[in-house]
Amino acid sequence: MKIGIAENIKRLRREREMTQERLAEILDVSPQSVSRWELGACYPDMDMLPALANCFAVTVDELIGMERFRDEQRIADFQQRVTDMFQEQFARMSSNPNPIAITQLDETADADMAEFNERLYGMYRDIIREFPTHYELQIEYAARLTSDMRKTERLNDAIDVLDKVLANCTDSATRYTALSRRADVYGTLGDLDKLVAAAEELPHMSESCEGLLLRLLNNYASANYENGGLPDAQFERLRQFVPGFTGYLQESIRIVLQEKLRRGTLDRDETVAMLELREKLLPFSRFVPSTGAPEDNPDLDPETRAVIVRMIEDGDIAAQLHHCEDCARYLAPFDAERAIGYLERAVQYTLATHERQNDGTGAHFSVVDIGAIARMYAENPQFDPLRGDPRFDAAVGQLTVNN
């Protein structure tokens, strides 16, 4: 336990607009002693603590930071309980022999998840009543509420929680997180005006941490190119920006092409160039869990390492699958040959995912419904230019056979 008495003495003294000299006079000690306490160079004698606490009208526990320590431990215990609950729920779902049923939320799975969510929400409400100014917990609760996207009342509850955070919290970083989460919820609710208004309260990209560091570190690296360039720590931090920025760019390309297709304004050369750029970016936005890549973490136990490897592999396959589907969709109006080539690749990635989710490992990080995908290819008018081509029929037929 870290004793917080030094910072507490300084904080309590300043809150009461008391000088070090005045506190020293009350306690009959030297001002230098008070200064050393506040610097953490030494602690007050034990028999001095009651008088010091009385001087600030607090308990000795408050003075030495015990209450804060107990609060932090209480919150840590709560978060561990939440983690344990999710692990138990994941284990139950992974043991289900039919992962598709879970994905589609059949009646049994739906009832199980509803019961799980209600228990979870009740736990968050209880801990928030206990710690009403712990705004990170409230943001976490809002995130849990938004996980059930089918229930509009839960999304509105999340908005209410985030609004209360924004009305009471003064910490800038916490407010930015709440604003970002609120914009996400408005997006899920389909309220475009409020989504945009909430997003515009956040800093622009050039003013964000990443945008500012990218610009300033680039200037520093250029100015110091002959003198060692960036320090290793800052180079590593800059390198970690790459997946995020490339991910945003890929998603922007997808949305632009989707809108152009809807409006009937797709241009062949522009579409091909954007899709080729997106394909080149795929390796740079590779999914890596928060624990890091297995090769970067030699201390991982074998079971955890296997799960992480599985997640990364599933992420790679899912990224390729979605990219190939998009290429087939956006190239179909003017390059059927290339579009069908991408569709054939998408089918192979779909079958690979289906095989992995039924390989008996119990780890289903990417789940596909082959029947739904086959119907999408067969019925979606975006693929009309490809119908009648034997290769298109053969590719869709593979999904039907394996359904």
Secondary structure, 3 states (H helix, E strand, C coil): CCCCHHHHHHHHHHHCCCCHHHHHHHHCCCHHHHHHHHHCCCCCCHHHHHHHHHHHCCCHHHHHCHHHHHHHHHHHHHHHHHHHHHHHHHHHHHCCCCHHHHHCCCHHHHHHHHHHHHHHHHHHHHHHHHCCCCHHHHHHHHHHHHCCCCCHHHHHHHHHHHHHHHHHCCCHHHHHHHHHHHHHHHHHHCCHHHHHHHHCCCCCHHHCHHHHHHHHHHHHHHHCHHHCCCCHHHHHHHHHHHHHHHHHHHHHHHHHHHHHHHHCCCCHHHHHHHHHHHHHHHHHHCCCCCCCCHHHCCCCCHHHHHHHHHHHHHHHHHHHHHHHHHHHHHHCCCCHHHHHHHHHHHHHHHHHHHHHHCCCCCCCCCCCCHHHHHHHHHHCHHHHHHCCCHHHHHHHHHHHHHC
